[in-house]
């Protein structure tokens, strides 16, 4: 699905007419990011799947390179920005001892392999010589969850995302394509609220110096900066976005 910002040239639109792909953009953080990039002037391709879609179908969609081809055809221009925001977690939160192979493979396929396929395509097709941006997502080490019990498969997948992003930034030397990873937590998305009890939500609120949960727009603002020319000197980083919630 494509959407043009439809704004005239303005110094207040740092992403004016730059084509951006945002995966996982039908709700939550991905939706907020897509709306924010559009407000900055970007032309968008939003990519999403329904909750009932199986993992292998997600991978097929990404592996087909369809988002890039759609963007290039719709806007007759190269893609400047990729935001890889798709991620899943087993809602039963099994321990490693109780994690099924099926659950482990689904989590790694969607999160780690899905991100890999997106950023590999971006490395070959994004605009070079200025303006190219890759932003991935990870809720792991940057948010203090690296040793959390009952999230072994998920954290294995996010660790892979973080390392791939840092390595990719170095491999893109000379292209002026910038790659960073954002680590948001805890964010009041539909998914987070649906799997968290009132006690858990209140605990997260009280642990924050700001005494609140994060909002999707808090994360979107950081992604917007990283996607702009002003964010060029931030490269190859895993950036926590948690309001001081974690040390």
C-alpha positions, 0 to 999 in steps of 0.5 A, spaced: 500 500 500 502 506 498 501 513 500 504 520 498 505 525 503 502 531 498 506 536 501 509 542 497 516 543 498 518 546 505 524 547 510 520 544 515 519 537 511 526 534 512 524 528 508 520 531 502 519 526 497 523 521 499 520 514 499 520 510 505 518 503 506 515 501 513 514 494 515 509 492 520 505 499 519 498 497 520 498 499 528 502 500 534 509 503 533 509 501 526 503 505 524 506 511 529 512 511 525 509 511 518 504 517 520 510 521 523 514 520 516 509 522 512 508 528 516 515 530 515 514 529 507 516 522 506 512 518 500 510 511 504 509 504 502 506 501 508 507 493 509 503 489 514 500 482 515 494 480 519 495 477 526 492 470 523 498 470 518 503 464 519 510 466 519 512 462 513 507 467 509 510 473 512 517 471 510 514 469 503 512 476 502 518 479 505 523 475 500 519 477 494 522 484 494 515 486 493 515 492 498 521 495 494 518 493 487 511 497 489 515 503 491 519 504 485 513 503 481 509 507 484 513 513 485 518 512 480 524 513 484 529 509 489 527 508 496 531 512 501 528 509 507 527 502 510 524 501 517 523 494 519 518 494 524 515 487 524 516 483 530 512 477 534 513 474 541 510 467 543 504 470 548 505 464 552 512 466 554 514 459 555 521 458 558 526 455 554 525 448 557 518 449 555 519 452 548 517 448 542 521 448 536 515 450 532 515 456 536 522 458 536 522 457 529 516 462 528 519 467 532 526 467 529 523 466 522 519 473 523 524 477 527 531 475 525 530 472 518 524 477 516 529 483 518 535 480 515 531 479 508 529 486 509 535 489 510 539 485 505 534 488 500 535 495 502 543 494 502 542 493 495 536 498 493 536 504 497 538 510 495 546 511 495 550 518 496 546 521 501 539 520 504 539 512 505 537 510 512 535 503 515 532 503 522 531 496 525 527 494 532 529 490 538 527 490 545 533 486 548 539 489 551 538 496 550 531 496 554 534 491 560 531 485 558 537 481 556 536 476 561 529 476 562 526 469 563 520 466 559 523 470 553 529 466 550 527 465 543 524 472 542 531 475 545 535 470 541 532 473 535 533 481 537 540 479 539 541 477 532 537 484 529 542 488 533 548 485 531 546 485 524 545 492 524 551 494 527 555 490 522 551 492 516 553 499 518 560 498 517 559 494 511 555 500 507 562 504 508 562 509 502 555 508 500 552 514 505 547 509 507 546 509 515 543 503 519 541 504 526 537 499 531 532 502 536 530 499 542 523 501 545 520 499 552 515 499 555 510 502 550 503 502 551 501 498 544 495 494 543 499 488 543 503 490 550 496 492 553 493 485 551 498 481 554 500 485 560 496 484 567 494 491 570 499 489 576 505 489 570 502 495 567 502 499 574 509 496 575 512 499 569 509 505 570 512 506 577 519 504 575 519 510 570 522 516 572 516 519 568 511 515 571 508 513 565 508 508 559 512 510 553 507 512 547 508 510 540 509 517 538 515 517 543 519 512 538 516 515 532 520 521 533 526 518 534 525 514 528 524 520 524 530 524 526 534 517 525 531 518 518 533 525 516 539 528 514 540 531 521 541 524 524 547 522 519 552 522 525 549 517 528 550 510 525 551 503 527 548 504 534 543 500 538 539 506 541 534 505 547 528 509 547 525 507 554 524 514 558 530 512 563 526 506 565 532 502 565 539 503 567 
